[in-house]
């Protein structure tokens, strides 16, 4: 199941060019996992922290969320 890109993650990616470069280079499955990881946080605070971490990790070249079991919606 493909997740829809949430507006807050899209805005954050657009404003972080180094993260966006990696985002555009990764597979659709990897993008889906990042989206699922970000949106699976129950609290807004958790989600915001995950967006910041995702941007940092993507900017550093990380292609998939680390230390996470993966999208359970597959």
Phi and psi in radians as a Rosetta constraint file:
Dihedral C 1 N 2 CA 2 C 2 CIRCULARHARMONIC -1.512 0.35
Dihedral N 2 CA 2 C 2 N 3 CIRCULARHARMONIC 2.349 0.35
Dihedral C 2 N 3 CA 3 C 3 CIRCULARHARMONIC -1.564 0.35
Dihedral N 3 CA 3 C 3 N 4 CIRCULARHARMONIC 2.608 0.35
Dihedral C 3 N 4 CA 4 C 4 CIRCULARHARMONIC -1.442 0.35
Dihedral N 4 CA 4 C 4 N 5 CIRCULARHARMONIC 2.483 0.35
Dihedral C 4 N 5 CA 5 C 5 CIRCULARHARMONIC -1.202 0.35
Dihedral N 5 CA 5 C 5 N 6 CIRCULARHARMONIC 2.055 0.35
Dihedral C 5 N 6 CA 6 C 6 CIRCULARHARMONIC -1.277 0.35
Dihedral N 6 CA 6 C 6 N 7 CIRCULARHARMONIC 2.607 0.35
Dihedral C 6 N 7 CA 7 C 7 CIRCULARHARMONIC -1.036 0.35
Dihedral N 7 CA 7 C 7 N 8 CIRCULARHARMONIC -0.682 0.35
Dihedral C 7 N 8 CA 8 C 8 CIRCULARHARMONIC -1.176 0.35
Dihedral N 8 CA 8 C 8 N 9 CIRCULARHARMONIC -0.649 0.35
Dihedral C 8 N 9 CA 9 C 9 CIRCULARHARMONIC -1.224 0.35
Dihedral N 9 CA 9 C 9 N 10 CIRCULARHARMONIC -0.713 0.35
Dihedral C 9 N 10 CA 10 C 10 CIRCULARHARMONIC -1.047 0.35
Dihedral N 10 CA 10 C 10 N 11 CIRCULARHARMONIC -0.826 0.35
Dihedral C 10 N 11 CA 11 C 11 CIRCULARHARMONIC -1.064 0.35
Dihedral N 11 CA 11 C 11 N 12 CIRCULARHARMONIC -0.747 0.35
Dihedral C 11 N 12 CA 12 C 12 CIRCULARHARMONIC -1.131 0.35
Dihedral N 12 CA 12 C 12 N 13 CIRCULARHARMONIC -0.735 0.35
Dihedral C 12 N 13 CA 13 C 13 CIRCULARHARMONIC -1.114 0.35
Dihedral N 13 CA 13 C 13 N 14 CIRCULARHARMONIC -0.768 0.35
Dihedral C 13 N 14 CA 14 C 14 CIRCULARHARMONIC -1.074 0.35
Dihedral N 14 CA 14 C 14 N 15 CIRCULARHARMONIC -0.592 0.35
Dihedral C 14 N 15 CA 15 C 15 CIRCULARHARMONIC -1.520 0.35
Dihedral N 15 CA 15 C 15 N 16 CIRCULARHARMONIC 0.046 0.35
Dihedral C 15 N 16 CA 16 C 16 CIRCULARHARMONIC -2.239 0.35
Dihedral N 16 CA 16 C 16 N 17 CIRCULARHARMONIC 1.495 0.35
Dihedral C 16 N 17 CA 17 C 17 CIRCULARHARMONIC -0.962 0.35
Dihedral N 17 CA 17 C 17 N 18 CIRCULARHARMONIC -0.708 0.35
Dihedral C 17 N 18 CA 18 C 18 CIRCULARHARMONIC -1.152 0.35
Dihedral N 18 CA 18 C 18 N 19 CIRCULARHARMONIC -0.638 0.35
Dihedral C 18 N 19 CA 19 C 19 CIRCULARHARMONIC -1.209 0.35
Dihedral N 19 CA 19 C 19 N 20 CIRCULARHARMONIC -0.691 0.35
Dihedral C 19 N 20 CA 20 C 20 CIRCULARHARMONIC -1.099 0.35
Dihedral N 20 CA 20 C 20 N 21 CIRCULARHARMONIC -0.639 0.35
Dihedral C 20 N 21 CA 21 C 21 CIRCULARHARMONIC -1.054 0.35
Dihedral N 21 CA 21 C 21 N 22 CIRCULARHARMONIC -0.816 0.35
Dihedral C 21 N 22 CA 22 C 22 CIRCULARHARMONIC -1.142 0.35
Dihedral N 22 CA 22 C 22 N 23 CIRCULARHARMONIC -0.758 0.35
Dihedral C 22 N 23 CA 23 C 23 CIRCULARHARMONIC -0.960 0.35
Dihedral N 23 CA 23 C 23 N 24 CIRCULARHARMONIC -0.761 0.35
Dihedral C 23 N 24 CA 24 C 24 CIRCULARHARMONIC -1.236 0.35
Dihedral N 24 CA 24 C 24 N 25 CIRCULARHARMONIC -0.338 0.35
Dihedral C 24 N 25 CA 25 C 25 CIRCULARHARMONIC -1.641 0.35
Dihedral N 25 CA 25 C 25 N 26 CIRCULARHARMONIC -0.313 0.35
Dihedral C 25 N 26 CA 26 C 26 CIRCULARHARMONIC -1.467 0.35
Dihedral N 26 CA 26 C 26 N 27 CIRCULARHARMONIC 2.874 0.35
Dihedral C 26 N 27 CA 27 C 27 CIRCULARHARMONIC -1.276 0.35
Dihedral N 27 CA 27 C 27 N 28 CIRCULARHARMONIC 2.795 0.35
Dihedral C 27 N 28 CA 28 C 28 CIRCULARHARMONIC -1.009 0.35
Dihedral N 28 CA 28 C 28 N 29 CIRCULARHARMONIC -0.614 0.35
Dihedral C 28 N 29 CA 29 C 29 CIRCULARHARMONIC -1.142 0.35
Dihedral N 29 CA 29 C 29 N 30 CIRCULARHARMONIC -0.734 0.35
Dihedral C 29 N 30 CA 30 C 30 CIRCULARHARMONIC -1.132 0.35
Dihedral N 30 CA 30 C 30 N 31 CIRCULARHARMONIC -0.723 0.35
Dihedral C 30 N 31 CA 31 C 31 CIRCULARHARMONIC -1.051 0.35
Dihedral N 31 CA 31 C 31 N 32 CIRCULARHARMONIC -0.761 0.35
Dihedral C 31 N 32 CA 32 C 32 CIRCULARHARMONIC -1.034 0.35
Dihedral N 32 CA 32 C 32 N 33 CIRCULARHARMONIC -0.700 0.35
Dihedral C 32 N 33 CA 33 C 33 CIRCULARHARMONIC -1.176 0.35
Dihedral N 33 CA 33 C 33 N 34 CIRCULARHARMONIC -0.692 0.35
Dihedral C 33 N 34 CA 34 C 34 CIRCULARHARMONIC -1.076 0.35
Dihedral N 34 CA 34 C 34 N 35 CIRCULARHARMONIC -0.790 0.35
Dihedral C 34 N 35 CA 35 C 35 CIRCULARHARMONIC -1.073 0.35
Dihedral N 35 CA 35 C 35 N 36 CIRCULARHARMONIC -0.798 0.35
Dihedral C 35 N 36 CA 36 C 36 CIRCULARHARMONIC -1.085 0.35
Dihedral N 36 CA 36 C 36 N 37 CIRCULARHARMONIC -0.759 0.35
Dihedral C 36 N 37 CA 37 C 37 CIRCULARHARMONIC -1.056 0.35
Dihedral N 37 CA 37 C 37 N 38 CIRCULARHARMONIC -0.792 0.35
Dihedral C 37 N 38 CA 38 C 38 CIRCULARHARMONIC -1.131 0.35
Dihedral N 38 CA 38 C 38 N 39 CIRCULARHARMONIC -0.803 0.35
Dihedral C 38 N 39 CA 39 C 39 CIRCULARHARMONIC -1.432 0.35
Dihedral N 39 CA 39 C 39 N 40 CIRCULARHARMONIC -0.189 0.35
Dihedral C 39 N 40 CA 40 C 40 CIRCULARHARMONIC -1.382 0.35
Dihedral N 40 CA 40 C 40 N 41 CIRCULARHARMONIC -0.167 0.35
Dihedral C 40 N 41 CA 41 C 41 CIRCULARHARMONIC -1.185 0.35
Dihedral N 41 CA 41 C 41 N 42 CIRCULARHARMONIC 2.343 0.35
Dihedral C 41 N 42 CA 42 C 42 CIRCULARHARMONIC -1.359 0.35
Dihedral N 42 CA 42 C 42 N 43 CIRCULARHARMONIC -0.617 0.35
Dihedral C 42 N 43 CA 43 C 43 CIRCULARHARMONIC -1.716 0.35
Dihedral N 43 CA 43 C 43 N 44 CIRCULARHARMONIC 2.634 0.35
Dihedral C 43 N 44 CA 44 C 44 CIRCULARHARMONIC -1.043 0.35
Dihedral N 44 CA 44 C 44 N 45 CIRCULARHARMONIC -0.653 0.35
Dihedral C 44 N 45 CA 45 C 45 CIRCULARHARMONIC -1.082 0.35
Dihedral N 45 CA 45 C 45 N 46 CIRCULARHARMONIC -0.767 0.35
Dihedral C 45 N 46 CA 46 C 46 CIRCULARHARMONIC -1.099 0.35
Dihedral N 46 CA 46 C 46 N 47 CIRCULARHARMONIC -0.774 0.35
Dihedral C 46 N 47 CA 47 C 47 CIRCULARHARMONIC -1.058 0.35
Dihedral N 47 CA 47 C 47 N 48 CIRCULARHARMONIC -0.779 0.35
Dihedral C 47 N 48 CA 48 C 48 CIRCULARHARMONIC -1.100 0.35
Dihedral N 48 CA 48 C 48 N 49 CIRCULARHARMONIC -0.705 0.35
Dihedral C 48 N 49 CA 49 C 49 CIRCULARHARMONIC -1.100 0.35
Dihedral N 49 CA 49 C 49 N 50 CIRCULARHARMONIC -0.750 0.35
Dihedral C 49 N 50 CA 50 C 50 CIRCULARHARMONIC -1.151 0.35
Dihedral N 50 CA 50 C 50 N 51 CIRCULARHARMONIC -0.637 0.35
Dihedral C 50 N 51 CA 51 C 51 CIRCULARHARMONIC -1.097 0.35
Dihedral N 51 CA 51 C 51 N 52 CIRCULARHARMONIC -0.811 0.35
Dihedral C 51 N 52 CA 52 C 52 CIRCULARHARMONIC -1.070 0.35
Dihedral N 52 CA 52 C 52 N 53 CIRCULARHARMONIC -0.744 0.35
Dihedral C 52 N 53 CA 53 C 53 CIRCULARHARMONIC -1.139 0.35
Dihedral N 53 CA 53 C 53 N 54 CIRCULARHARMONIC -0.719 0.35
Dihedral C 53 N 54 CA 54 C 54 CIRCULARHARMONIC -1.077 0.35
Dihedral N 54 CA 54 C 54 N 55 CIRCULARHARMONIC -0.776 0.35
Dihedral C 54 N 55 CA 55 C 55 CIRCULARHARMONIC -1.069 0.35
Dihedral N 55 CA 55 C 55 N 56 CIRCULARHARMONIC -0.764 0.35
Dihedral C 55 N 56 CA 56 C 56 CIRCULARHARMONIC -1.111 0.35
Dihedral N 56 CA 56 C 56 N 57 CIRCULARHARMONIC -0.791 0.35
Dihedral C 56 N 57 CA 57 C 57 CIRCULARHARMONIC -1.218 0.35
Dihedral N 57 CA 57 C 57 N 58 CIRCULARHARMONIC -0.729 0.35
Dihedral C 57 N 58 CA 58 C 58 CIRCULARHARMONIC -1.113 0.35
Dihedral N 58 CA 58 C 58 N 59 CIRCULARHARMONIC -0.725 0.35
Dihedral C 58 N 59 CA 59 C 59 CIRCULARHARMONIC -1.088 0.35
Dihedral N 59 CA 59 C 59 N 60 CIRCULARHARMONIC -0.515 0.35
Dihedral C 59 N 60 CA 60 C 60 CIRCULARHARMONIC -1.475 0.35
Dihedral N 60 CA 60 C 60 N 61 CIRCULARHARMONIC -0.028 0.35
Dihedral C 60 N 61 CA 61 C 61 CIRCULARHARMONIC 1.723 0.35
Dihedral N 61 CA 61 C 61 N 62 CIRCULARHARMONIC 0.028 0.35
Dihedral C 61 N 62 CA 62 C 62 CIRCULARHARMONIC -1.198 0.35
Dihedral N 62 CA 62 C 62 N 63 CIRCULARHARMONIC 2.294 0.35
Dihedral C 62 N 63 CA 63 C 63 CIRCULARHARMONIC -1.709 0.35
Dihedral N 63 CA 63 C 63 N 64 CIRCULARHARMONIC -0.317 0.35
Dihedral C 63 N 64 CA 64 C 64 CIRCULARHARMONIC -2.467 0.35
Dihedral N 64 CA 64 C 64 N 65 CIRCULARHARMONIC 2.686 0.35
Dihedral C 64 N 65 CA 65 C 65 CIRCULARHARMONIC -1.083 0.35
Dihedral N 65 CA 65 C 65 N 66 CIRCULARHARMONIC 2.381 0.35
Dihedral C 65 N 66 CA 66 C 66 CIRCULARHARMONIC -1.643 0.35
Dihedral N 66 CA 66 C 66 N 67 CIRCULARHARMONIC 2.624 0.35
Dihedral C 66 N 67 CA 67 C 67 CIRCULARHARMONIC 1.021 0.35
Dihedral N 67 CA 67 C 67 N 68 CIRCULARHARMONIC 0.702 0.35
Dihedral C 67 N 68 CA 68 C 68 CIRCULARHARMONIC -2.403 0.35
Dihedral N 68 CA 68 C 68 N 69 CIRCULARHARMONIC 2.396 0.35
Dihedral C 68 N 69 CA 69 C 69 CIRCULARHARMONIC -1.114 0.35
Dihedral N 69 CA 69 C 69 N 70 CIRCULARHARMONIC -0.328 0.35
Dihedral C 69 N 70 CA 70 C 70 CIRCULARHARMONIC 1.861 0.35
Dihedral N 70 CA 70 C 70 N 71 CIRCULARHARMONIC 2.971 0.35
Dihedral C 70 N 71 CA 71 C 71 CIRCULARHARMONIC -1.125 0.35
Dihedral N 71 CA 71 C 71 N 72 CIRCULARHARMONIC 2.180 0.35
Dihedral C 71 N 72 CA 72 C 72 CIRCULARHARMONIC -1.469 0.35
Dihedral N 72 CA 72 C 72 N 73 CIRCULARHARMONIC -0.053 0.35
Dihedral C 72 N 73 CA 73 C 73 CIRCULARHARMONIC -1.615 0.35
Dihedral N 73 CA 73 C 73 N 74 CIRCULARHARMONIC 0.093 0.35
